[in-house]
Amino acid sequence: MSQEILQLVEKDSLKDDVPQFDVGDTVEVHIKILEGEKERIQKFAGTVLARSGSGTREMFVVRRIVAGEGVERKFPLHSPRVAEVVVKRSSVVRRAKLYYLRDRVGKAVRLKEQRRPVSG
């Protein structure tokens, strides 16, 4: 009973335009940043390491290398701060979580690209 009520309340907060992406995909996350009175969009591009949660609590972790240092950010999928998630490329992975990429450097971080059929 309480689970059903919780789902009804959460339904209003869910986004409709969430793209289909999986762990291993390279994505570009557009985040709304407030600087004083102004609002701008900042892009954070990297590889999706993990997805967790469900409903409004669904999160995903994106990792990228900046100046030779690994940077990871965790984003709530249905947050109003996340303006857009653009899938740049898909990869073939055999794990649900890619935490082993944290220990890898250089070319060892690359993932095999997954070819998708062209519809037209």
JOPE-V781998 format. One record per residue. N is the residue number from 0. RES is the residue in three letters. OMEGA is omega in degrees with one decimal (999 if undefined). Layout:
<<N:RES:OMEGA> <N:RES:OMEGA>>
This chain:
<<0:MET:-177.7> <1:SER:178.0> <2:GLN:179.3> <3:GLU:177.9> <4:ILE:178.6> <5:LEU:179.0> <6:GLN:178.3> <7:LEU:179.4> <8:VAL:-177.7> <9:GLU:-175.4> <10:LYS:-179.6> <11:ASP:-176.6> <12:SER:-178.2> <13:LEU:176.0> <14:LYS:178.5> <15:ASP:-171.5> <16:ASP:178.7> <17:VAL:-179.1> <18:PRO:177.6> <19:GLN:174.6> <20:PHE:-175.7> <21:ASP:175.3> <22:VAL:-178.8> <23:GLY:178.8> <24:ASP:173.3> <25:THR:-175.9> <26:VAL:174.2> <27:GLU:-177.6> <28:VAL:178.7> <29:HIS:-175.2> <30:ILE:176.5> <31:LYS:-178.4> <32:ILE:175.7> <33:LEU:175.8> <34:GLU:-176.1> <35:GLY:178.8> <36:GLU:-174.4> <37:LYS:175.5> <38:GLU:178.8> <39:ARG:179.8> <40:ILE:178.2> <41:GLN:-179.2> <42:LYS:175.3> <43:PHE:-176.0> <44:ALA:178.6> <45:GLY:-177.6> <46:THR:177.4> <47:VAL:179.8> <48:LEU:-173.9> <49:ALA:169.9> <50:ARG:-179.3> <51:SER:177.1> <52:GLY:177.4> <53:SER:179.6> <54:GLY:-178.7> <55:THR:-178.7> <56:ARG:-178.5> <57:GLU:-177.4> <58:MET:172.4> <59:PHE:-176.9> <60:VAL:178.3> <61:VAL:-179.1> <62:ARG:174.0> <63:ARG:-180.0> <64:ILE:178.6> <65:VAL:178.9> <66:ALA:177.4> <67:GLY:-178.1> <68:GLU:179.3> <69:GLY:179.2> <70:VAL:178.1> <71:GLU:174.7> <72:ARG:179.3> <73:LYS:-176.0> <74:PHE:169.3> <75:PRO:-173.3> <76:LEU:-174.9> <77:HIS:-179.6> <78:SER:174.6> <79:PRO:177.0> <80:ARG:177.3> <81:VAL:-176.3> <82:ALA:-174.1> <83:GLU:172.6> <84:VAL:-177.8> <85:VAL:178.9> <86:VAL:-179.4> <87:LYS:179.9> <88:ARG:179.5> <89:SER:-179.0> <90:SER:177.0> <91:VAL:177.2> <92:VAL:-178.9> <93:ARG:179.9> <94:ARG:176.5> <95:ALA:178.8> <96:LYS:-176.0> <97:LEU:-178.2> <98:TYR:179.3> <99:TYR:178.2> <100:LEU:179.2> <101:ARG:-177.0> <102:ASP:-174.7> <103:ARG:-176.6> <104:VAL:172.8> <105:GLY:-175.7> <106:LYS:179.9> <107:ALA:-178.9> <108:VAL:-175.8> <109:ARG:177.2> <110:LEU:-179.3> <111:LYS:-176.8> <112:GLU:178.3> <113:GLN:179.2> <114:ARG:177.5> <115:ARG:179.4> <116:PRO:-179.7> <117:VAL:178.7> <118:SER:-178.9> <119:GLY:999>>
